[in-house]
């Protein structure tokens, strides 16, 4: 299943997605940056942050894997307009 960077909103209109890391939940495992280095980077203390979070057809599979693989579930996908 491919997200293609979109999901259907409450009004059945497509919603563009972006990745977001919760800095409180992140425990510096670096899984996200290993799976999707074009999206996630690691800071000087080892914590992940988003470089370019828009979910696109080119990166959606890697972002999906990072979301599922994060041991503390610190990665969320949110509406680009939020």
N, C-alpha and C positions, 0 to 999 in steps of 0.2 A: 504494500500500500504506500502510495506516495502522497505527501501533503501538497506538493507543488507550491508551497508558500501560502496557501489559502485554506480557509475553513469557512463554513457557512455560519453567518451570524443569526441572531434571533429573528431578524426580518428576512431570512433566506437570501441575503446579499453576501457575496464573498468578502471575507475579512483578511487583509494581509497580516502576516505574522512576523514577529521578531523574537529573538532569543533574549532572555534576561537572566542574569545570575543574582541570586539573593545573597548579598555579602554576609549576612548573619549566619545563613546555613552553610556557606562554603567553608570547607575544612582543609583546603589546599591539597587535595588528592591529585590535581592536574589531569584528570581523565578527560575533561572537556577539550583542553588544548591538544592532547595527544590524538583525539579522534577527529577534531575539526579545527586545525590550526589557522585556517583562514577566517574563522569566526571568533575563536576564543584565544586569549593570550594569558600569560601568567605574570603577575607583578613580582617585584623584588622579594616579597615575603612568601611567594609560592601560591598566592590566591588567584583564582581565575577572574577574568573580566572580559566583557564583550568588546571585540574590535569592530566588527561589522555584523550586526545581529539580524538583518533582514533575511527571512527564509526565502530562498530562491529555488528554482528547479535544479540548479547546479549544486546547492549545498544541503538540500532538505534531508537526504539520507544520512549524511554525517551529523547533522544537528539532531535528528531523531535518535541516532545511536548515542550521542552524548547525553541527551535527556534521559534515556533509559539506563545508561551506564553510570551516571553520577551516583556514588554511594550514599550521599546525603540528600539527594533529590533537590539540589539547589538551583537547577535550571528550569525555567518556565518559558512557555511560549505565550506571548501576549499580543494583543491587537496593536498594530503599528501606530494607531492614532492615540493610544493611551500614554 
